[in-house]
Amino acid sequence: KRLNKINIHTIQELYDYPLQNLVSLFGKPGYSLYANIHGIEINPVVDEEPKPKSISHQYAIPKKENTPKNLPKILMKLSEKVGRRLRKNELLAQTIFLGTRYYKQKGAYLHKKLPYPLRSTIDIYQHAVELIQRQIMIPKIHVLSVGVSNFTTENYQLSLLEKSQNRLKKSKIDDVMDTIKE
């Protein structure tokens, strides 16, 4: 409608319209119109994918699988998938979250800020188990999700309270398991 008001009805008319007039009438969108129609690239070329803001996986639990003995297995599988993606992106997570949706009801979303950044599948699993224990309607869970966020890179300060050898062993085990699964 706005282009028609200034007598622009075709692509050719827009192509021929002066840049200064488009910018004075439309501002930045006017320049974008001009650039796009003239083949001028105004967005920078991105040579890398941006790092994710969060990494998560979810699973819809069939009613017959929704038993207390299956829940740890499902949590482990979700933690494993999250951990692999975390390591593949060379990130450490400082927040873990757990999402649950119930049959014909709303769900819950719990998160925990961690005292140290993590990347290990077993660490993710242990924190996910801790979070799910806060749920009161475990048998009615329909969809379960595990995720991590608040990322940092591999360069971090080891905790004096944690045994660094233990973390190193977990890291090596995770790397070997990732290689096997690939």
Secondary structure, DSSP 8 states (H G I E B T S, - for coil): -HHHHTT--SHHHHHHS-HHHHHHHHSHHHHHHHHHHTT---S----S----SEEEEEEE--GGG-STTTHHHHHHHHHHHHHHHHHHTTEEEEEEEEEEEETTEEEEEEEEEEEEEE--HHHHHHHHHHHHTT-S-GGGEEEEEEEEEEEEES-----SSS-HHHHHHHHHHHHHHHHHH-
